[in-house]
Amino acid sequence: MKANVPYLVAAYLGTAALYGGYLLRLLRQERRLRGRDRGSPR
């Protein structure tokens, strides 16, 4: 078990990084769209 711990940790960190990057990308797109809607005069 102990020999596999580093591999499990690396896999977990890699997955978390990919998932976090995906969420950040979605949040940035939402902010961009919201800013456009707010800035557009009506």
mmCIF entry with sequence, helices, sheets and N, C-alpha, C, O atoms, coordinates in Angstrom:
data_MODEL
# 
_entry.id   MODEL 
# 
_entity.id                         1 
_entity.type                       polymer 
_entity.pdbx_number_of_molecules   1 
# 
_entity_poly.entity_id                      1 
_entity_poly.type                           'polypeptide(L)' 
_entity_poly.nstd_linkage                   no 
_entity_poly.nstd_monomer                   no 
_entity_poly.pdbx_seq_one_letter_code       MKANVPYLVAAYLGTAALYGGYLLRLLRQERRLRGRDRGSPR 
_entity_poly.pdbx_seq_one_letter_code_can   MKANVPYLVAAYLGTAALYGGYLLRLLRQERRLRGRDRGSPR 
_entity_poly.pdbx_strand_id                 A 
# 
loop_
_entity_poly_seq.entity_id 
_entity_poly_seq.num 
_entity_poly_seq.mon_id 
_entity_poly_seq.hetero 
1 1  MET n 
1 2  LYS n 
1 3  ALA n 
1 4  ASN n 
1 5  VAL n 
1 6  PRO n 
1 7  TYR n 
1 8  LEU n 
1 9  VAL n 
1 10 ALA n 
1 11 ALA n 
1 12 TYR n 
1 13 LEU n 
1 14 GLY n 
1 15 THR n 
1 16 ALA n 
1 17 ALA n 
1 18 LEU n 
1 19 TYR n 
1 20 GLY n 
1 21 GLY n 
1 22 TYR n 
1 23 LEU n 
1 24 LEU n 
1 25 ARG n 
1 26 LEU n 
1 27 LEU n 
1 28 ARG n 
1 29 GLN n 
1 30 GLU n 
1 31 ARG n 
1 32 ARG n 
1 33 LEU n 
1 34 ARG n 
1 35 GLY n 
1 36 ARG n 
1 37 ASP n 
1 38 ARG n 
1 39 GLY n 
1 40 SER n 
1 41 PRO n 
1 42 ARG n 
# 
_struct_asym.id          A 
_struct_asym.entity_id   1 
# 
loop_
_struct_conf.conf_type_id 
_struct_conf.id 
_struct_conf.pdbx_PDB_helix_id 
_struct_conf.beg_label_comp_id 
_struct_conf.beg_label_asym_id 
_struct_conf.beg_label_seq_id 
_struct_conf.pdbx_beg_PDB_ins_code 
_struct_conf.end_label_comp_id 
_struct_conf.end_label_asym_id 
_struct_conf.end_label_seq_id 
_struct_conf.pdbx_end_PDB_ins_code 
_struct_conf.beg_auth_comp_id 
_struct_conf.beg_auth_asym_id 
_struct_conf.beg_auth_seq_id 
_struct_conf.end_auth_comp_id 
_struct_conf.end_auth_asym_id 
_struct_conf.end_auth_seq_id 
_struct_conf.pdbx_PDB_helix_class 
_struct_conf.details 
_struct_conf.pdbx_PDB_helix_length 
HELX_P HELX_P1 AA1 LYS A 2 ? ASN A 4  ? LYS A 2 ASN A 4  5 ? 3  
HELX_P HELX_P2 AA2 VAL A 5 ? GLY A 39 ? VAL A 5 GLY A 39 1 ? 35 
# 
_struct_conf_type.id          HELX_P 
_struct_conf_type.criteria    ? 
_struct_conf_type.reference   ? 
# 
loop_
_atom_site.group_PDB 
_atom_site.id 
_atom_site.type_symbol 
_atom_site.label_atom_id 
_atom_site.label_alt_id 
_atom_site.label_comp_id 
_atom_site.label_asym_id 
_atom_site.label_entity_id 
_atom_site.label_seq_id 
_atom_site.pdbx_PDB_ins_code 
_atom_site.Cartn_x 
_atom_site.Cartn_y 
_atom_site.Cartn_z 
_atom_site.occupancy 
_atom_site.B_iso_or_equiv 
_atom_site.pdbx_formal_charge 
_atom_site.auth_seq_id 
_atom_site.auth_comp_id 
_atom_site.auth_asym_id 
_atom_site.auth_atom_id 
_atom_site.pdbx_PDB_model_num 
ATOM 1   N N  . MET A 1 1  ? 0.845   -1.207 0.000   1.00 0.00 ? 1  MET A N  1 
ATOM 2   C CA . MET A 1 1  ? 0.000   0.000  0.000   1.00 0.00 ? 1  MET A CA 1 
ATOM 3   C C  . MET A 1 1  ? 0.883   1.261  0.000   1.00 0.00 ? 1  MET A C  1 
ATOM 4   O O  . MET A 1 1  ? 0.677   2.176  -0.798  1.00 0.00 ? 1  MET A O  1 
ATOM 5   N N  . LYS A 1 2  ? 1.861   1.288  0.904   1.00 0.00 ? 2  LYS A N  1 
ATOM 6   C CA . LYS A 1 2  ? 2.695   2.490  1.023   1.00 0.00 ? 2  LYS A CA 1 
ATOM 7   C C  . LYS A 1 2  ? 3.425   2.796  -0.283  1.00 0.00 ? 2  LYS A C  1 
ATOM 8   O O  . LYS A 1 2  ? 3.646   3.960  -0.617  1.00 0.00 ? 2  LYS A O  1 
ATOM 9   N N  . ALA A 1 3  ? 3.800   1.744  -1.023  1.00 0.00 ? 3  ALA A N  1 
ATOM 10  C CA . ALA A 1 3  ? 4.533   1.962  -2.279  1.00 0.00 ? 3  ALA A CA 1 
ATOM 11  C C  . ALA A 1 3  ? 3.627   2.633  -3.315  1.00 0.00 ? 3  ALA A C  1 
ATOM 12  O O  . ALA A 1 3  ? 4.113   3.341  -4.198  1.00 0.00 ? 3  ALA A O  1 
ATOM 13  N N  . ASN A 1 4  ? 2.318   2.414  -3.212  1.00 0.00 ? 4  ASN A N  1 
ATOM 14  C CA . ASN A 1 4  ? 1.390   2.977  -4.204  1.00 0.00 ? 4  ASN A CA 1 
ATOM 15  C C  . ASN A 1 4  ? 0.923   4.381  -3.819  1.00 0.00 ? 4  ASN A C  1 
ATOM 16  O O  . ASN A 1 4  ? 0.315   5.072  -4.637  1.00 0.00 ? 4  ASN A O  1 
ATOM 17  N N  . VAL A 1 5  ? 1.199   4.806  -2.596  1.00 0.00 ? 5  VAL A N  1 
ATOM 18  C CA . VAL A 1 5  ? 0.690   6.107  -2.136  1.00 0.00 ? 5  VAL A CA 1 
ATOM 19  C C  . VAL A 1 5  ? 1.136   7.259  -3.042  1.00 0.00 ? 5  VAL A C  1 
ATOM 20  O O  . VAL A 1 5  ? 0.292   8.052  -3.460  1.00 0.00 ? 5  VAL A O  1 
ATOM 21  N N  . PRO A 1 6  ? 2.429   7.381  -3.360  1.00 0.00 ? 6  PRO A N  1 
ATOM 22  C CA . PRO A 1 6  ? 2.866   8.503  -4.221  1.00 0.00 ? 6  PRO A CA 1 
ATOM 23  C C  . PRO A 1 6  ? 2.129   8.514  -5.550  1.00 0.00 ? 6  PRO A C  1 
ATOM 24  O O  . PRO A 1 6  ? 1.773   9.581  -6.050  1.00 0.00 ? 6  PRO A O  1 
ATOM 25  N N  . TYR A 1 7  ? 1.896   7.340  -6.129  1.00 0.00 ? 7  TYR A N  1 
ATOM 26  C CA . TYR A 1 7  ? 1.196   7.266  -7.418  1.00 0.00 ? 7  TYR A CA 1 
ATOM 27  C C  . TYR A 1 7  ? -0.241  7.745  -7.265  1.00 0.00 ? 7  TYR A C  1 
ATOM 28  O O  . TYR A 1 7  ? -0.744  8.493  -8.104  1.00 0.00 ? 7  TYR A O  1 
ATOM 29  N N  . LEU A 1 8  ? -0.903  7.312  -6.188  1.00 0.00 ? 8  LEU A N  1 
ATOM 30  C CA . LEU A 1 8  ? -2.295  7.730  -5.967  1.00 0.00 ? 8  LEU A CA 1 
ATOM 31  C C  . LEU A 1 8  ? -2.356  9.247  -5.755  1.00 0.00 ? 8  LEU A C  1 
ATOM 32  O O  . LEU A 1 8  ? -3.244  9.916  -6.282  1.00 0.00 ? 8  LEU A O  1 
ATOM 33  N N  . VAL A 1 9  ? -1.414  9.778  -4.988  1.00 0.00 ? 9  VAL A N  1 
ATOM 34  C CA . VAL A 1 9  ? -1.402  11.225 -4.724  1.00 0.00 ? 9  VAL A CA 1 
ATOM 35  C C  . VAL A 1 9  ? -1.186  11.993 -6.022  1.00 0.00 ? 9  VAL A C  1 
ATOM 36  O O  . VAL A 1 9  ? -1.853  12.997 -6.269  1.00 0.00 ? 9  VAL A O  1 
ATOM 37  N N  . ALA A 1 10 ? -0.253  11.524 -6.855  1.00 0.00 ? 10 ALA A N  1 
ATOM 38  C CA . ALA A 1 10 ? 0.030   12.206 -8.126  1.00 0.00 ? 10 ALA A CA 1 
ATOM 39  C C  . ALA A 1 10 ? -1.207  12.167 -9.021  1.00 0.00 ? 10 ALA A C  1 
ATOM 40  O O  . ALA A 1 10 ? -1.556  13.167 -9.648  1.00 0.00 ? 10 ALA A O  1 
ATOM 41  N N  . ALA A 1 11 ? -1.866  11.013 -9.078  1.00 0.00 ? 11 ALA A N  1 
ATOM 42  C CA . ALA A 1 11 ? -3.062  10.888 -9.924  1.00 0.00 ? 11 ALA A CA 1 
ATOM 43  C C  . ALA A 1 11 ? -4.160  11.811 -9.398  1.00 0.00 ? 11 ALA A C  1 
ATOM 44  O O  . ALA A 1 11 ? -4.860  12.457 -10.179 1.00 0.00 ? 11 ALA A O  1 
ATOM 45  N N  . TYR A 1 12 ? -4.310  11.871 -8.068  1.00 0.00 ? 12 TYR A N  1 
ATOM 46  C CA . TYR A 1 12 ? -5.348  12.722 -7.480  1.00 0.00 ? 12 TYR A CA 1 
ATOM 47  C C  . TYR A 1 12 ? -5.074  14.198 -7.774  1.00 0.00 ? 12 TYR A C  1 
ATOM 48  O O  . TYR A 1 12 ? -5.980  14.948 -8.138  1.00 0.00 ? 12 TYR A O  1 
ATOM 49  N N  . LEU A 1 13 ? -3.806  14.604 -7.610  1.00 0.00 ? 13 LEU A N  1 
ATOM 50  C CA . LEU A 1 13 ? -3.452  16.005 -7.864  1.00 0.00 ? 13 LEU A CA 1 
ATOM 51  C C  . LEU A 1 13 ? -3.657  16.344 -9.336  1.00 0.00 ? 13 LEU A C  1 
ATOM 52  O O  . LEU A 1 13 ? -4.139  17.429 -9.661  1.00 0.00 ? 13 LEU A O  1 
ATOM 53  N N  . GLY A 1 14 ? -3.297  15.427 -10.223 1.00 0.00 ? 14 GLY A N  1 
ATOM 54  C CA . GLY A 1 14 ? -3.465  15.678 -11.657 1.00 0.00 ? 14 GLY A CA 1 
ATOM 55  C C  . GLY A 1 14 ? -4.935  15.865 -11.999 1.00 0.00 ? 14 GLY A C  1 
ATOM 56  O O  . GLY A 1 14 ? -5.302  16.788 -12.727 1.00 0.00 ? 14 GLY A O  1 
ATOM 57  N N  . THR A 1 15 ? -5.778  14.973 -11.463 1.00 0.00 ? 15 THR A N  1 
ATOM 58  C CA . THR A 1 15 ? -7.217  15.071 -11.742 1.00 0.00 ? 15 THR A CA 1 
ATOM 59  C C  . THR A 1 15 ? -7.783  16.372 -11.161 1.00 0.00 ? 15 THR A C  1 
ATOM 60  O O  . THR A 1 15 ? -8.580  17.054 -11.805 1.00 0.00 ? 15 THR A O  1 
ATOM 61  N N  . ALA A 1 16 ? -7.365  16.702 -9.946  1.00 0.00 ? 16 ALA A N  1 
ATOM 62  C CA . ALA A 1 16 ? -7.858  17.923 -9.304  1.00 0.00 ? 16 ALA A CA 1 
ATOM 63  C C  . ALA A 1 16 ? -7.435  19.149 -10.108 1.00 0.00 ? 16 ALA A C  1 
ATOM 64  O O  . ALA A 1 16 ? -8.207  20.098 -10.250 1.00 0.00 ? 16 ALA A O  1 
ATOM 65  N N  . ALA A 1 17 ? -6.208  19.130 -10.635 1.00 0.00 ? 17 ALA A N  1 
ATOM 66  C CA . ALA A 1 17 ? -5.718  20.275 -11.413 1.00 0.00 ? 17 ALA A CA 1 
ATOM 67  C C  . ALA A 1 17 ? -6.544  20.435 -12.690 1.00 0.00 ? 17 ALA A C  1 
ATOM 68  O O  . ALA A 1 17 ? -6.936  21.546 -13.046 1.00 0.00 ? 17 ALA A O  1 
ATOM 69  N N  . LEU A 1 18 ? -6.807  19.321 -13.375 1.00 0.00 ? 18 LEU A N  1 
ATOM 70  C CA . LEU A 1 18 ? -7.590  19.387 -14.617 1.00 0.00 ? 18 LEU A CA 1 
ATOM 71  C C  . LEU A 1 18 ? -9.000  19.880 -14.316 1.00 0.00 ? 18 LEU A C  1 
ATOM 72  O O  . LEU A 1 18 ? -9.526  20.745 -15.016 1.00 0.00 ? 18 LEU A O  1 
ATOM 73  N N  . TYR A 1 19 ? -9.615  19.318 -13.256 1.00 0.00 ? 19 TYR A N  1 
ATOM 74  C CA . TYR A 1 19 ? -10.982 19.709 -12.905 1.00 0.00 ? 19 TYR A CA 1 
ATOM 75  C C  . TYR A 1 19 ? -11.030 21.183 -12.497 1.00 0.00 ? 19 TYR A C  1 
ATOM 76  O O  . TYR A 1 19 ? -11.937 21.915 -12.892 1.00 0.00 ? 19 TYR A O  1 
ATOM 77  N N  . GLY A 1 20 ? -10.046 21.608 -11.706 1.00 0.00 ? 20 GLY A N  1 
ATOM 78  C CA . GLY A 1 20 ? -10.010 22.998 -11.264 1.00 0.00 ? 20 GLY A CA 1 
ATOM 79  C C  . GLY A 1 20 ? -9.838  23.944 -12.443 1.00 0.00 ? 20 GLY A C  1 
ATOM 80  O O  . GLY A 1 20 ? -10.491 24.986 -12.509 1.00 0.00 ? 20 GLY A O  1 
ATOM 81  N N  . GLY A 1 21 ? -8.960  23.583 -13.374 1.00 0.00 ? 21 GLY A N  1 
ATOM 82  C CA . GLY A 1 21 ? -8.761  24.423 -14.556 1.00 0.00 ? 21 GLY A CA 1 
ATOM 83  C C  . GLY A 1 21 ? -10.032 24.536 -15.373 1.00 0.00 ? 21 GLY A C  1 
ATOM 84  O O  . GLY A 1 21 ? -10.350 25.602 -15.900 1.00 0.00 ? 21 GLY A O  1 
ATOM 85  N N  . TYR A 1 22 ? -10.765 23.421 -15.476 1.00 0.00 ? 22 TYR A N  1 
ATOM 86  C CA . TYR A 1 22 ? -12.021 23.433 -16.241 1.00 0.00 ? 22 TYR A CA 1 
ATOM 87  C C  . TYR A 1 22 ? -13.037 24.361 -15.583 1.00 0.00 ? 22 TYR A C  1 
ATOM 88  O O  . TYR A 1 22 ? -13.714 25.137 -16.257 1.00 0.00 ? 22 TYR A O  1 
ATOM 89  N N  . LEU A 1 23 ? -13.134 24.272 -14.250 1.00 0.00 ? 23 LEU A N  1 
ATOM 90  C CA . LEU A 1 23 ? -14.091 25.128 -13.535 1.00 0.00 ? 23 LEU A CA 1 
ATOM 91  C C  . LEU A 1 23 ? -13.704 26.597 -13.688 1.00 0.00 ? 23 LEU A C  1 
ATOM 92  O O  . LEU A 1 23 ? -14.563 27.450 -13.907 1.00 0.00 ? 23 LEU A O  1 
ATOM 93  N N  . LEU A 1 24 ? -12.392 26.892 -13.571 1.00 0.00 ? 24 LEU A N  1 
ATOM 94  C CA . LEU A 1 24 ? -11.949 28.282 -13.705 1.00 0.00 ? 24 LEU A CA 1 
ATOM 95  C C  . LEU A 1 24 ? -12.290 28.812 -15.091 1.00 0.00 ? 24 LEU A C  1 
ATOM 96  O O  . LEU A 1 24 ? -12.685 29.968 -15.239 1.00 0.00 ? 24 LEU A O  1 
ATOM 97  N N  . ARG A 1 25 ? -12.136 27.961 -16.111 1.00 0.00 ? 25 ARG A N  1 
ATOM 98  C CA . ARG A 1 25 ? -12.436 28.395 -17.477 1.00 0.00 ? 25 ARG A CA 1 
ATOM 99  C C  . ARG A 1 25 ? -13.921 28.747 -17.594 1.00 0.00 ? 25 ARG A C  1 
ATOM 100 O O  . ARG A 1 25 ? -14.282 29.757 -18.199 1.00 0.00 ? 25 ARG A O  1 
ATOM 101 N N  . LEU A 1 26 ? -14.782 27.901 -17.006 1.00 0.00 ? 26 LEU A N  1 
ATOM 102 C CA . LEU A 1 26 ? -16.227 28.162 -17.073 1.00 0.00 ? 26 LEU A CA 1 
ATOM 103 C C  . LEU A 1 26 ? -16.553 29.464 -16.342 1.00 0.00 ? 26 LEU A C  1 
ATOM 104 O O  . LEU A 1 26 ? -17.342 30.274 -16.829 1.00 0.00 ? 26 LEU A O  1 
ATOM 105 N N  . LEU A 1 27 ? -15.937 29.662 -15.165 1.00 0.00 ? 27 LEU A N  1 
ATOM 106 C CA . LEU A 1 27 ? -16.217 30.876 -14.393 1.00 0.00 ? 27 LEU A CA 1 
ATOM 107 C C  . LEU A 1 27 ? -15.786 32.108 -15.181 1.00 0.00 ? 27 LEU A C  1 
ATOM 108 O O  . LEU A 1 27 ? -16.492 33.117 -15.187 1.00 0.00 ? 27 LEU A O  1 
ATOM 109 N N  . ARG A 1 28 ? -14.631 32.037 -15.847 1.00 0.00 ? 28 ARG A N  1 
ATOM 110 C CA . ARG A 1 28 ? -14.158 33.188 -16.616 1.00 0.00 ? 28 ARG A CA 1 
ATOM 111 C C  . ARG A 1 28 ? -15.119 33.494 -17.751 1.00 0.00 ? 28 ARG A C  1 
ATOM 112 O O  . ARG A 1 28 ? -15.411 34.661 -18.016 1.00 0.00 ? 28 ARG A O  1 
ATOM 113 N N  . GLN A 1 29 ? -15.617 32.463 -18.427 1.00 0.00 ? 29 GLN A N  1 
ATOM 114 C CA . GLN A 1 29 ? -16.557 32.685 -19.527 1.00 0.00 ? 29 GLN A CA 1 
ATOM 115 C C  . GLN A 1 29 ? -17.837 33.324 -18.996 1.00 0.00 ? 29 GLN A C  1 
ATOM 116 O O  . GLN A 1 29 ? -18.371 34.246 -19.612 1.00 0.00 ? 29 GLN A O  1 
ATOM 117 N N  . GLU A 1 30 ? -18.332 32.841 -17.858 1.00 0.00 ? 30 GLU A N  1 
ATOM 118 C CA . GLU A 1 30 ? -19.564 33.403 -17.289 1.00 0.00 ? 30 GLU A CA 1 
ATOM 119 C C  . GLU A 1 30 ? -19.349 34.873 -16.937 1.00 0.00 ? 30 GLU A C  1 
ATOM 120 O O  . GLU A 1 30 ? -20.207 35.710 -17.217 1.00 0.00 ? 30 GLU A O  1 
ATOM 121 N N  . ARG A 1 31 ? -18.212 35.188 -16.328 1.00 0.00 ? 31 ARG A N  1 
ATOM 122 C CA . ARG A 1 31 ? -17.925 36.575 -15.952 1.00 0.00 ? 31 ARG A CA 1 
ATOM 123 C C  . ARG A 1 31 ? -17.891 37.444 -17.198 1.00 0.00 ? 31 ARG A C  1 
ATOM 124 O O  . ARG A 1 31 ? -18.422 38.555 -17.203 1.00 0.00 ? 31 ARG A O  1 
ATOM 125 N N  . ARG A 1 32 ? -17.261 36.932 -18.262 1.00 0.00 ? 32 ARG A N  1 
ATOM 126 C CA . ARG A 1 32 ? -17.143 37.705 -19.500 1.00 0.00 ? 32 ARG A CA 1 
ATOM 127 C C  . ARG A 1 32 ? -18.540 37.998 -20.054 1.00 0.00 ? 32 ARG A C  1 
ATOM 128 O O  . ARG A 1 32 ? -18.835 39.129 -20.442 1.00 0.00 ? 32 ARG A O  1 
ATOM 129 N N  . LEU A 1 33 ? -19.399 36.967 -20.087 1.00 0.00 ? 33 LEU A N  1 
ATOM 130 C CA . LEU A 1 33 ? -20.748 37.149 -20.631 1.00 0.00 ? 33 LEU A CA 1 
ATOM 131 C C  . LEU A 1 33 ? -21.537 38.118 -19.754 1.00 0.00 ? 33 LEU A C  1 
ATOM 132 O O  . LEU A 1 33 ? -22.230 38.999 -20.263 1.00 0.00 ? 33 LEU A O  1 
ATOM 133 N N  . ARG A 1 34 ? -21.428 37.953 -18.430 1.00 0.00 ? 34 ARG A N  1 
ATOM 134 C CA . ARG A 1 34 ? -22.175 38.834 -17.525 1.00 0.00 ? 34 ARG A CA 1 
ATOM 135 C C  . ARG A 1 34 ? -21.719 40.276 -17.705 1.00 0.00 ? 34 ARG A C  1 
ATOM 136 O O  . ARG A 1 34 ? -22.544 41.189 -17.745 1.00 0.00 ? 34 ARG A O  1 
ATOM 137 N N  . GLY A 1 35 ? -20.398 40.488 -17.814 1.00 0.00 ? 35 GLY A N  1 
ATOM 138 C CA . GLY A 1 35 ? -19.870 41.843 -17.985 1.00 0.00 ? 35 GLY A CA 1 
ATOM 139 C C  . GLY A 1 35 ? -20.389 42.455 -19.273 1.00 0.00 ? 35 GLY A C  1 
ATOM 140 O O  . GLY A 1 35 ? -20.720 43.640 -19.307 1.00 0.00 ? 35 GLY A O  1 
ATOM 141 N N  . ARG A 1 36 ? -20.463 41.661 -20.333 1.00 0.00 ? 36 ARG A N  1 
ATOM 142 C CA . ARG A 1 36 ? -20.961 42.164 -21.616 1.00 0.00 ? 36 ARG A CA 1 
ATOM 143 C C  . ARG A 1 36 ? -22.424 42.578 -21.472 1.00 0.00 ? 36 ARG A C  1 
ATOM 144 O O  . ARG A 1 36 ? -22.817 43.654 -21.923 1.00 0.00 ? 36 ARG A O  1 
ATOM 145 N N  . ASP A 1 37 ? -23.228 41.718 -20.840 1.00 0.00 ? 37 ASP A N  1 
ATOM 146 C CA . ASP A 1 37 ? -24.657 42.018 -20.689 1.00 0.00 ? 37 ASP A CA 1 
ATOM 147 C C  . ASP A 1 37 ? -24.833 43.296 -19.865 1.00 0.00 ? 37 ASP A C  1 
ATOM 148 O O  . ASP A 1 37 ? -25.674 44.138 -20.179 1.00 0.00 ? 37 ASP A O  1 
ATOM 149 N N  . ARG A 1 38 ? -24.029 43.425 -18.808 1.00 0.00 ? 38 ARG A N  1 
ATOM 150 C CA . ARG A 1 38 ? -24.157 44.592 -17.937 1.00 0.00 ? 38 ARG A CA 1 
ATOM 151 C C  . ARG A 1 38 ? -23.703 45.856 -18.675 1.00 0.00 ? 38 ARG A C  1 
ATOM 152 O O  . ARG A 1 38 ? -24.327 46.911 -18.564 1.00 0.00 ? 38 ARG A O  1 
ATOM 153 N N  . GLY A 1 39 ? -22.599 45.730 -19.435 1.00 0.00 ? 39 GLY A N  1 
ATOM 154 C CA . GLY A 1 39 ? -22.046 46.908 -20.104 1.00 0.00 ? 39 GLY A CA 1 
ATOM 155 C C  . GLY A 1 39 ? -22.889 47.360 -21.288 1.00 0.00 ? 39 GLY A C  1 
ATOM 156 O O  . GLY A 1 39 ? -22.861 48.538 -21.645 1.00 0.00 ? 39 GLY A O  1 
ATOM 157 N N  . SER A 1 40 ? -23.643 46.443 -21.907 1.00 0.00 ? 40 SER A N  1 
ATOM 158 C CA . SER A 1 40 ? -24.419 46.839 -23.092 1.00 0.00 ? 40 SER A CA 1 
ATOM 159 C C  . SER A 1 40 ? -25.563 47.776 -22.700 1.00 0.00 ? 40 SER A C  1 
ATOM 160 O O  . SER A 1 40 ? -26.376 47.425 -21.844 1.00 0.00 ? 40 SER A O  1 
ATOM 161 N N  . PRO A 1 41 ? -25.637 48.949 -23.305 1.00 0.00 ? 41 PRO A N  1 
ATOM 162 C CA . PRO A 1 41 ? -26.711 49.913 -22.964 1.00 0.00 ? 41 PRO A CA 1 
ATOM 163 C C  . PRO A 1 41 ? -28.056 49.479 -23.534 1.00 0.00 ? 41 PRO A C  1 
ATOM 164 O O  . PRO A 1 41 ? -28.133 48.944 -24.640 1.00 0.00 ? 41 PRO A O  1 
ATOM 165 N N  . ARG A 1 42 ? -29.102 49.715 -22.769 1.00 0.00 ? 42 ARG A N  1 
ATOM 166 C CA . ARG A 1 42 ? -30.444 49.325 -23.233 1.00 0.00 ? 42 ARG A CA 1 
ATOM 167 C C  . ARG A 1 42 ? -31.389 50.501 -23.047 1.00 0.00 ? 42 ARG A C  1 
ATOM 168 O O  . ARG A 1 42 ? -32.572 50.400 -23.371 1.00 0.00 ? 42 ARG A O  1 
# 
